[in-house]
Amino acid sequence: MLHTGIGWEDLPQELGFGSGMTCWRRIKRWTDAGMFDDLHQILLTELNAANELDWSRAVIDGSHIDAKKGAPEQVRRRSTAASRDPSTT
């Protein structure tokens, strides 16, 4: 369902995983807890230890990383010019 585009509500009930909303909540909870990142790291470590990874074919892709949106904030710099006379009002 993550790659096929099937809607959560279209998951067959006979699979026994609960409703689509239940499955979505579980995936979200696991994602928020970092479970998929941990699983990915474990798989990489074990496959690398077994010499089963061909690093010459590895690609780095940042498309799944959230980018900071908006223009960078401008930093207000203190003027080095001679100061004006203090206000008398």
PDB file as gemmi writes it, atoms N, CA and C in Angstrom:
CRYST1    1.000    1.000    1.000  90.00  90.00  90.00 P 1                      
ATOM      1  N   MET A   1       0.812  -1.189   0.000  1.00  0.00           N  
ATOM      2  CA  MET A   1       0.000   0.000   0.000  1.00  0.00           C  
ATOM      3  C   MET A   1       0.851   1.247   0.000  1.00  0.00           C  
ATOM      4  N   LEU A   2       2.065   1.202   0.546  1.00  0.00           N  
ATOM      5  CA  LEU A   2       2.899   2.394   0.564  1.00  0.00           C  
ATOM      6  C   LEU A   2       3.396   2.748  -0.830  1.00  0.00           C  
ATOM      7  N   HIS A   3       3.617   1.747  -1.670  1.00  0.00           N  
ATOM      8  CA  HIS A   3       4.156   2.007  -2.998  1.00  0.00           C  
ATOM      9  C   HIS A   3       3.140   1.781  -4.110  1.00  0.00           C  
ATOM     10  N   THR A   4       2.064   1.059  -3.828  1.00  0.00           N  
ATOM     11  CA  THR A   4       1.106   0.759  -4.882  1.00  0.00           C  
ATOM     12  C   THR A   4       0.042   1.828  -5.022  1.00  0.00           C  
ATOM     13  N   GLY A   5      -0.122   2.646  -4.000  1.00  0.00           N  
ATOM     14  CA  GLY A   5      -1.116   3.701  -4.069  1.00  0.00           C  
ATOM     15  C   GLY A   5      -2.504   3.258  -3.645  1.00  0.00           C  
ATOM     16  N   ILE A   6      -2.657   2.052  -3.116  1.00  0.00           N  
ATOM     17  CA  ILE A   6      -3.966   1.609  -2.642  1.00  0.00           C  
ATOM     18  C   ILE A   6      -4.382   2.498  -1.467  1.00  0.00           C  
ATOM     19  N   GLY A   7      -5.635   2.875  -1.447  1.00  0.00           N  
ATOM     20  CA  GLY A   7      -6.135   3.698  -0.357  1.00  0.00           C  
ATOM     21  C   GLY A   7      -6.256   2.883   0.923  1.00  0.00           C  
ATOM     22  N   TRP A   8      -6.042   3.543   2.049  1.00  0.00           N  
ATOM     23  CA  TRP A   8      -6.141   2.831   3.326  1.00  0.00           C  
ATOM     24  C   TRP A   8      -7.512   2.191   3.484  1.00  0.00           C  
ATOM     25  N   GLU A   9      -8.541   2.888   3.036  1.00  0.00           N  
ATOM     26  CA  GLU A   9      -9.901   2.360   3.192  1.00  0.00           C  
ATOM     27  C   GLU A   9     -10.168   1.165   2.283  1.00  0.00           C  
ATOM     28  N   ASP A  10      -9.276   0.929   1.301  1.00  0.00           N  
ATOM     29  CA  ASP A  10      -9.451  -0.192   0.372  1.00  0.00           C  
ATOM     30  C   ASP A  10      -8.713  -1.458   0.801  1.00  0.00           C  
ATOM     31  N   LEU A  11      -8.042  -1.417   1.953  1.00  0.00           N  
ATOM     32  CA  LEU A  11      -7.352  -2.621   2.425  1.00  0.00           C  
ATOM     33  C   LEU A  11      -8.374  -3.708   2.739  1.00  0.00           C  
ATOM     34  N   PRO A  12      -8.144  -4.927   2.263  1.00  0.00           N  
ATOM     35  CA  PRO A  12      -9.100  -6.014   2.522  1.00  0.00           C  
ATOM     36  C   PRO A  12      -9.182  -6.353   4.010  1.00  0.00           C  
ATOM     37  N   GLN A  13     -10.381  -6.375   4.549  1.00  0.00           N  
ATOM     38  CA  GLN A  13     -10.587  -6.701   5.957  1.00  0.00           C  
ATOM     39  C   GLN A  13     -10.151  -8.129   6.280  1.00  0.00           C  
ATOM     40  N   GLU A  14     -10.210  -9.012   5.271  1.00  0.00           N  
ATOM     41  CA  GLU A  14      -9.850 -10.413   5.521  1.00  0.00           C  
ATOM     42  C   GLU A  14      -8.359 -10.600   5.821  1.00  0.00           C  
ATOM     43  N   LEU A  15      -7.555  -9.574   5.611  1.00  0.00           N  
ATOM     44  CA  LEU A  15      -6.141  -9.667   5.994  1.00  0.00           C  
ATOM     45  C   LEU A  15      -5.984  -9.693   7.511  1.00  0.00           C  
ATOM     46  N   GLY A  16      -6.989  -9.174   8.217  1.00  0.00           N  
ATOM     47  CA  GLY A  16      -6.978  -9.235   9.672  1.00  0.00           C  
ATOM     48  C   GLY A  16      -6.154  -8.152  10.352  1.00  0.00           C  
ATOM     49  N   PHE A  17      -5.842  -7.076   9.640  1.00  0.00           N  
ATOM     50  CA  PHE A  17      -5.031  -6.010  10.230  1.00  0.00           C  
ATOM     51  C   PHE A  17      -5.873  -4.879  10.796  1.00  0.00           C  
ATOM     52  N   GLY A  18      -7.172  -4.975  10.711  1.00  0.00           N  
ATOM     53  CA  GLY A  18      -8.041  -3.907  11.174  1.00  0.00           C  
ATOM     54  C   GLY A  18      -8.433  -3.000  10.017  1.00  0.00           C  
ATOM     55  N   SER A  19      -9.066  -1.913  10.369  1.00  0.00           N  
ATOM     56  CA  SER A  19      -9.528  -0.970   9.346  1.00  0.00           C  
ATOM     57  C   SER A  19      -8.346  -0.224   8.739  1.00  0.00           C  
ATOM     58  N   GLY A  20      -8.614   0.456   7.640  1.00  0.00           N  
ATOM     59  CA  GLY A  20      -7.585   1.271   7.015  1.00  0.00           C  
ATOM     60  C   GLY A  20      -7.067   2.337   7.960  1.00  0.00           C  
ATOM     61  N   MET A  21      -7.966   2.947   8.735  1.00  0.00           N  
ATOM     62  CA  MET A  21      -7.562   3.977   9.691  1.00  0.00           C  
ATOM     63  C   MET A  21      -6.663   3.388  10.772  1.00  0.00           C  
ATOM     64  N   THR A  22      -6.976   2.174  11.231  1.00  0.00           N  
ATOM     65  CA  THR A  22      -6.131   1.515  12.229  1.00  0.00           C  
ATOM     66  C   THR A  22      -4.735   1.276  11.664  1.00  0.00           C  
ATOM     67  N   CYS A  23      -4.663   0.800  10.435  1.00  0.00           N  
ATOM     68  CA  CYS A  23      -3.358   0.563   9.796  1.00  0.00           C  
ATOM     69  C   CYS A  23      -2.594   1.867   9.632  1.00  0.00           C  
ATOM     70  N   TRP A  24      -3.279   2.922   9.216  1.00  0.00           N  
ATOM     71  CA  TRP A  24      -2.635   4.224   9.046  1.00  0.00           C  
ATOM     72  C   TRP A  24      -2.066   4.720  10.374  1.00  0.00           C  
ATOM     73  N   ARG A  25      -2.861   4.583  11.445  1.00  0.00           N  
ATOM     74  CA  ARG A  25      -2.389   5.024  12.769  1.00  0.00           C  
ATOM     75  C   ARG A  25      -1.158   4.244  13.204  1.00  0.00           C  
ATOM     76  N   ARG A  26      -1.153   2.936  12.957  1.00  0.00           N  
ATOM     77  CA  ARG A  26       0.013   2.119  13.329  1.00  0.00           C  
ATOM     78  C   ARG A  26       1.256   2.564  12.565  1.00  0.00           C  
ATOM     79  N   ILE A  27       1.117   2.738  11.246  1.00  0.00           N  
ATOM     80  CA  ILE A  27       2.257   3.174  10.429  1.00  0.00           C  
ATOM     81  C   ILE A  27       2.759   4.531  10.910  1.00  0.00           C  
ATOM     82  N   LYS A  28       1.844   5.446  11.206  1.00  0.00           N  
ATOM     83  CA  LYS A  28       2.238   6.775  11.684  1.00  0.00           C  
ATOM     84  C   LYS A  28       2.963   6.671  13.018  1.00  0.00           C  
ATOM     85  N   ARG A  29       2.445   5.891  13.940  1.00  0.00           N  
ATOM     86  CA  ARG A  29       3.073   5.722  15.260  1.00  0.00           C  
ATOM     87  C   ARG A  29       4.466   5.128  15.107  1.00  0.00           C  
ATOM     88  N   TRP A  30       4.606   4.114  14.259  1.00  0.00           N  
ATOM     89  CA  TRP A  30       5.917   3.490  14.044  1.00  0.00           C  
ATOM     90  C   TRP A  30       6.887   4.469  13.385  1.00  0.00           C  
ATOM     91  N   THR A  31       6.382   5.252  12.425  1.00  0.00           N  
ATOM     92  CA  THR A  31       7.227   6.239  11.753  1.00  0.00           C  
ATOM     93  C   THR A  31       7.685   7.307  12.738  1.00  0.00           C  
ATOM     94  N   ASP A  32       6.754   7.838  13.525  1.00  0.00           N  
ATOM     95  CA  ASP A  32       7.089   8.868  14.510  1.00  0.00           C  
ATOM     96  C   ASP A  32       8.085   8.358  15.547  1.00  0.00           C  
ATOM     97  N   ALA A  33       8.018   7.068  15.864  1.00  0.00           N  
ATOM     98  CA  ALA A  33       8.931   6.471  16.842  1.00  0.00           C  
ATOM     99  C   ALA A  33      10.294   6.150  16.237  1.00  0.00           C  
ATOM    100  N   GLY A  34      10.434   6.327  14.920  1.00  0.00           N  
ATOM    101  CA  GLY A  34      11.716   6.064  14.272  1.00  0.00           C  
ATOM    102  C   GLY A  34      11.968   4.600  13.964  1.00  0.00           C  
ATOM    103  N   MET A  35      10.921   3.778  14.012  1.00  0.00           N  
ATOM    104  CA  MET A  35      11.095   2.347  13.801  1.00  0.00           C  
ATOM    105  C   MET A  35      11.634   2.023  12.408  1.00  0.00           C  
ATOM    106  N   PHE A  36      11.139   2.712  11.380  1.00  0.00           N  
ATOM    107  CA  PHE A  36      11.583   2.400  10.021  1.00  0.00           C  
ATOM    108  C   PHE A  36      13.029   2.832   9.797  1.00  0.00           C  
ATOM    109  N   ASP A  37      13.427   3.954  10.392  1.00  0.00           N  
ATOM    110  CA  ASP A  37      14.830   4.372  10.308  1.00  0.00           C  
ATOM    111  C   ASP A  37      15.729   3.355  11.004  1.00  0.00           C  
ATOM    112  N   ASP A  38      15.293   2.884  12.183  1.00  0.00           N  
ATOM    113  CA  ASP A  38      16.068   1.870  12.916  1.00  0.00           C  
ATOM    114  C   ASP A  38      16.172   0.580  12.116  1.00  0.00           C  
ATOM    115  N   LEU A  39      15.058   0.136  11.555  1.00  0.00           N  
ATOM    116  CA  LEU A  39      15.043  -1.087  10.758  1.00  0.00           C  
ATOM    117  C   LEU A  39      15.962  -0.955   9.548  1.00  0.00           C  
ATOM    118  N   HIS A  40      15.923   0.190   8.889  1.00  0.00           N  
ATOM    119  CA  HIS A  40      16.781   0.435   7.736  1.00  0.00           C  
ATOM    120  C   HIS A  40      18.255   0.348   8.139  1.00  0.00           C  
ATOM    121  N   GLN A  41      18.606   0.952   9.276  1.00  0.00           N  
ATOM    122  CA  GLN A  41      19.994   0.924   9.738  1.00  0.00           C  
ATOM    123  C   GLN A  41      20.431  -0.500  10.080  1.00  0.00           C  
ATOM    124  N   ILE A  42      19.567  -1.265  10.715  1.00  0.00           N  
ATOM    125  CA  ILE A  42      19.889  -2.661  11.051  1.00  0.00           C  
ATOM    126  C   ILE A  42      20.126  -3.472   9.780  1.00  0.00           C  
ATOM    127  N   LEU A  43      19.243  -3.300   8.796  1.00  0.00           N  
ATOM    128  CA  LEU A  43      19.414  -4.027   7.531  1.00  0.00           C  
ATOM    129  C   LEU A  43      20.728  -3.657   6.843  1.00  0.00           C  
ATOM    130  N   LEU A  44      21.045  -2.372   6.792  1.00  0.00           N  
ATOM    131  CA  LEU A  44      22.306  -1.949   6.180  1.00  0.00           C  
ATOM    132  C   LEU A  44      23.506  -2.542   6.911  1.00  0.00           C  
ATOM    133  N   THR A  45      23.476  -2.513   8.233  1.00  0.00           N  
ATOM    134  CA  THR A  45      24.583  -3.040   9.032  1.00  0.00           C  
ATOM    135  C   THR A  45      24.771  -4.531   8.791  1.00  0.00           C  
ATOM    136  N   GLU A  46      23.672  -5.277   8.831  1.00  0.00           N  
ATOM    137  CA  GLU A  46      23.766  -6.733   8.656  1.00  0.00           C  
ATOM    138  C   GLU A  46      24.172  -7.113   7.232  1.00  0.00           C  
ATOM    139  N   LEU A  47      23.603  -6.444   6.244  1.00  0.00           N  
ATOM    140  CA  LEU A  47      23.975  -6.747   4.862  1.00  0.00           C  
ATOM    141  C   LEU A  47      25.426  -6.368   4.585  1.00  0.00           C  
ATOM    142  N   ASN A  48      25.875  -5.260   5.147  1.00  0.00           N  
ATOM    143  CA  ASN A  48      27.264  -4.851   4.965  1.00  0.00           C  
ATOM    144  C   ASN A  48      28.207  -5.855   5.628  1.00  0.00           C  
ATOM    145  N   ALA A  49      27.866  -6.317   6.834  1.00  0.00           N  
ATOM    146  CA  ALA A  49      28.694  -7.302   7.542  1.00  0.00           C  
ATOM    147  C   ALA A  49      28.777  -8.610   6.762  1.00  0.00           C  
ATOM    148  N   ALA A  50      27.712  -8.960   6.047  1.00  0.00           N  
ATOM    149  CA  ALA A  50      27.692 -10.187   5.248  1.00  0.00           C  
ATOM    150  C   ALA A  50      28.262  -9.956   3.850  1.00  0.00           C  
ATOM    151  N   ASN A  51      28.811  -8.759   3.620  1.00  0.00           N  
ATOM    152  CA  ASN A  51      29.384  -8.394   2.325  1.00  0.00           C  
ATOM    153  C   ASN A  51      28.364  -8.561   1.188  1.00  0.00           C  
ATOM    154  N   GLU A  52      27.127  -8.178   1.471  1.00  0.00           N  
ATOM    155  CA  GLU A  52      26.041  -8.316   0.496  1.00  0.00           C  
ATOM    156  C   GLU A  52      25.627  -6.988  -0.129  1.00  0.00           C  
ATOM    157  N   LEU A  53      26.364  -5.922   0.178  1.00  0.00           N  
ATOM    158  CA  LEU A  53      26.038  -4.619  -0.401  1.00  0.00           C  
ATOM    159  C   LEU A  53      27.092  -4.228  -1.420  1.00  0.00           C  
ATOM    160  N   ASP A  54      26.642  -3.718  -2.539  1.00  0.00           N  
ATOM    161  CA  ASP A  54      27.542  -3.219  -3.571  1.00  0.00           C  
ATOM    162  C   ASP A  54      27.516  -1.694  -3.491  1.00  0.00           C  
ATOM    163  N   TRP A  55      28.424  -1.136  -2.687  1.00  0.00           N  
ATOM    164  CA  TRP A  55      28.437   0.303  -2.445  1.00  0.00           C  
ATOM    165  C   TRP A  55      28.789   1.099  -3.698  1.00  0.00           C  
ATOM    166  N   SER A  56      29.353   0.450  -4.712  1.00  0.00           N  
ATOM    167  CA  SER A  56      29.669   1.176  -5.944  1.00  0.00           C  
ATOM    168  C   SER A  56      28.397   1.585  -6.685  1.00  0.00           C  
ATOM    169  N   ARG A  57      27.278   0.980  -6.312  1.00  0.00           N  
ATOM    170  CA  ARG A  57      26.002   1.309  -6.959  1.00  0.00           C  
ATOM    171  C   ARG A  57      25.103   2.149  -6.057  1.00  0.00           C  
ATOM    172  N   ALA A  58      25.642   2.628  -4.947  1.00  0.00           N  
ATOM    173  CA  ALA A  58      24.850   3.420  -4.000  1.00  0.00           C  
ATOM    174  C   ALA A  58      24.614   4.828  -4.539  1.00  0.00           C  
ATOM    175  N   VAL A  59      23.469   5.380  -4.201  1.00  0.00           N  
ATOM    176  CA  VAL A  59      23.105   6.730  -4.619  1.00  0.00           C  
ATOM    177  C   VAL A  59      22.597   7.477  -3.394  1.00  0.00           C  
ATOM    178  N   ILE A  60      23.023   8.700  -3.244  1.00  0.00           N  
ATOM    179  CA  ILE A  60      22.525   9.533  -2.152  1.00  0.00           C  
ATOM    180  C   ILE A  60      21.433  10.428  -2.711  1.00  0.00           C  
ATOM    181  N   ASP A  61      20.288  10.421  -2.046  1.00  0.00           N  
ATOM    182  CA  ASP A  61      19.138  11.182  -2.517  1.00  0.00           C  
ATOM    183  C   ASP A  61      18.487  11.871  -1.324  1.00  0.00           C  
ATOM    184  N   GLY A  62      18.372  13.155  -1.367  1.00  0.00           N  
ATOM    185  CA  GLY A  62      17.768  13.900  -0.270  1.00  0.00           C  
ATOM    186  C   GLY A  62      16.317  14.266  -0.510  1.00  0.00           C  
ATOM    187  N   SER A  63      15.668  13.624  -1.460  1.00  0.00           N  
ATOM    188  CA  SER A  63      14.298  14.011  -1.798  1.00  0.00           C  
ATOM    189  C   SER A  63      13.311  13.716  -0.677  1.00  0.00           C  
ATOM    190  N   HIS A  64      13.668  12.867   0.268  1.00  0.00           N  
ATOM    191  CA  HIS A  64      12.753  12.544   1.356  1.00  0.00           C  
ATOM    192  C   HIS A  64      13.020  13.375   2.606  1.00  0.00           C  
ATOM    193  N   ILE A  65      13.958  14.313   2.527  1.00  0.00           N  
ATOM    194  CA  ILE A  65      14.294  15.164   3.658  1.00  0.00           C  
ATOM    195  C   ILE A  65      13.501  16.462   3.548  1.00  0.00           C  
ATOM    196  N   ASP A  66      12.879  16.873   4.651  1.00  0.00           N  
ATOM    197  CA  ASP A  66      12.143  18.129   4.650  1.00  0.00           C  
ATOM    198  C   ASP A  66      13.119  19.293   4.550  1.00  0.00           C  
ATOM    199  N   ALA A  67      12.805  20.221   3.682  1.00  0.00           N  
ATOM    200  CA  ALA A  67      13.628  21.419   3.520  1.00  0.00           C  
ATOM    201  C   ALA A  67      12.991  22.566   4.285  1.00  0.00           C  
ATOM    202  N   LYS A  68      13.829  23.433   4.848  1.00  0.00           N  
ATOM    203  CA  LYS A  68      13.319  24.606   5.530  1.00  0.00           C  
ATOM    204  C   LYS A  68      12.714  25.521   4.477  1.00  0.00           C  
ATOM    205  N   LYS A  69      11.492  25.933   4.697  1.00  0.00           N  
ATOM    206  CA  LYS A  69      10.790  26.741   3.711  1.00  0.00           C  
ATOM    207  C   LYS A  69      10.932  28.229   4.027  1.00  0.00           C  
ATOM    208  N   GLY A  70      10.813  29.036   3.001  1.00  0.00           N  
ATOM    209  CA  GLY A  70      10.849  30.478   3.176  1.00  0.00           C  
ATOM    210  C   GLY A  70      12.237  31.048   2.974  1.00  0.00           C  
ATOM    211  N   ALA A  71      12.256  32.343   2.816  1.00  0.00           N  
ATOM    212  CA  ALA A  71      13.531  33.034   2.617  1.00  0.00           C  
ATOM    213  C   ALA A  71      14.293  33.090   3.933  1.00  0.00           C  
ATOM    214  N   PRO A  72      15.604  33.124   3.846  1.00  0.00           N  
ATOM    215  CA  PRO A  72      16.380  33.228   5.080  1.00  0.00           C  
ATOM    216  C   PRO A  72      16.093  34.559   5.771  1.00  0.00           C  
ATOM    217  N   GLU A  73      16.102  34.521   7.088  1.00  0.00           N  
ATOM    218  CA  GLU A  73      15.852  35.745   7.845  1.00  0.00           C  
ATOM    219  C   GLU A  73      17.047  36.675   7.709  1.00  0.00           C  
ATOM    220  N   GLN A  74      16.748  37.966   7.599  1.00  0.00           N  
ATOM    221  CA  GLN A  74      17.834  38.932   7.518  1.00  0.00           C  
ATOM    222  C   GLN A  74      18.313  39.250   8.921  1.00  0.00           C  
ATOM    223  N   VAL A  75      19.610  39.330   9.054  1.00  0.00           N  
ATOM    224  CA  VAL A  75      20.201  39.654  10.343  1.00  0.00           C  
ATOM    225  C   VAL A  75      20.348  41.162  10.415  1.00  0.00           C  
ATOM    226  N   ARG A  76      19.841  41.755  11.482  1.00  0.00           N  
ATOM    227  CA  ARG A  76      19.998  43.201  11.659  1.00  0.00           C  
ATOM    228  C   ARG A  76      21.384  43.453  12.208  1.00  0.00           C  
ATOM    229  N   ARG A  77      22.118  44.238  11.495  1.00  0.00           N  
ATOM    230  CA  ARG A  77      23.481  44.556  11.908  1.00  0.00           C  
ATOM    231  C   ARG A  77      23.505  45.947  12.539  1.00  0.00           C  
ATOM    232  N   ARG A  78      24.294  46.058  13.573  1.00  0.00           N  
ATOM    233  CA  ARG A  78      24.439  47.340  14.235  1.00  0.00           C  
ATOM    234  C   ARG A  78      25.264  48.268  13.351  1.00  0.00           C  
ATOM    235  N   SER A  79      24.804  49.484  13.220  1.00  0.00           N  
ATOM    236  CA  SER A  79      25.494  50.455  12.380  1.00  0.00           C  
ATOM    237  C   SER A  79      26.821  50.850  13.013  1.00  0.00           C  
ATOM    238  N   THR A  80      27.826  51.019  12.172  1.00  0.00           N  
ATOM    239  CA  THR A  80      29.127  51.489  12.653  1.00  0.00           C  
ATOM    240  C   THR A  80      29.298  52.972  12.369  1.00  0.00           C  
ATOM    241  N   ALA A  81      28.266  53.595  11.795  1.00  0.00           N  
ATOM    242  CA  ALA A  81      28.319  55.033  11.501  1.00  0.00           C  
ATOM    243  C   ALA A  81      28.223  55.818  12.801  1.00  0.00           C  
ATOM    244  N   ALA A  82      28.718  57.050  12.755  1.00  0.00           N  
ATOM    245  CA  ALA A  82      28.641  57.912  13.937  1.00  0.00           C  
ATOM    246  C   ALA A  82      27.184  58.074  14.332  1.00  0.00           C  
ATOM    247  N   SER A  83      26.925  58.033  15.618  1.00  0.00           N  
ATOM    248  CA  SER A  83      25.544  58.128  16.074  1.00  0.00           C  
ATOM    249  C   SER A  83      25.047  59.556  15.975  1.00  0.00           C  
ATOM    250  N   ARG A  84      23.741  59.670  15.787  1.00  0.00           N  
ATOM    251  CA  ARG A  84      23.124  60.987  15.711  1.00  0.00           C  
ATOM    252  C   ARG A  84      22.961  61.538  17.121  1.00  0.00           C  
ATOM    253  N   ASP A  85      22.663  62.828  17.182  1.00  0.00           N  
ATOM    254  CA  ASP A  85      22.423  63.446  18.482  1.00  0.00           C  
ATOM    255  C   ASP A  85      21.216  62.788  19.127  1.00  0.00           C  
ATOM    256  N   PRO A  86      21.234  62.628  20.434  1.00  0.00           N  
ATOM    257  CA  PRO A  86      20.091  62.016  21.115  1.00  0.00           C  
ATOM    258  C   PRO A  86      18.829  62.856  20.926  1.00  0.00           C  
ATOM    259  N   SER A  87      17.715  62.200  20.923  1.00  0.00           N  
ATOM    260  CA  SER A  87      16.431  62.866  20.749  1.00  0.00           C  
ATOM    261  C   SER A  87      16.123  63.711  21.981  1.00  0.00           C  
ATOM    262  N   THR A  88      15.547  64.879  21.772  1.00  0.00           N  
ATOM    263  CA  THR A  88      15.172  65.757  22.885  1.00  0.00           C  
ATOM    264  C   THR A  88      13.674  65.741  23.118  1.00  0.00           C  
ATOM    265  N   THR A  89      12.961  64.864  22.423  1.00  0.00           N  
ATOM    266  CA  THR A  89      11.506  64.826  22.598  1.00  0.00           C  
ATOM    267  C   THR A  89      11.110  63.720  23.511  1.00  0.00           C  
TER     268      THR A  89                                                      
END                                                                             
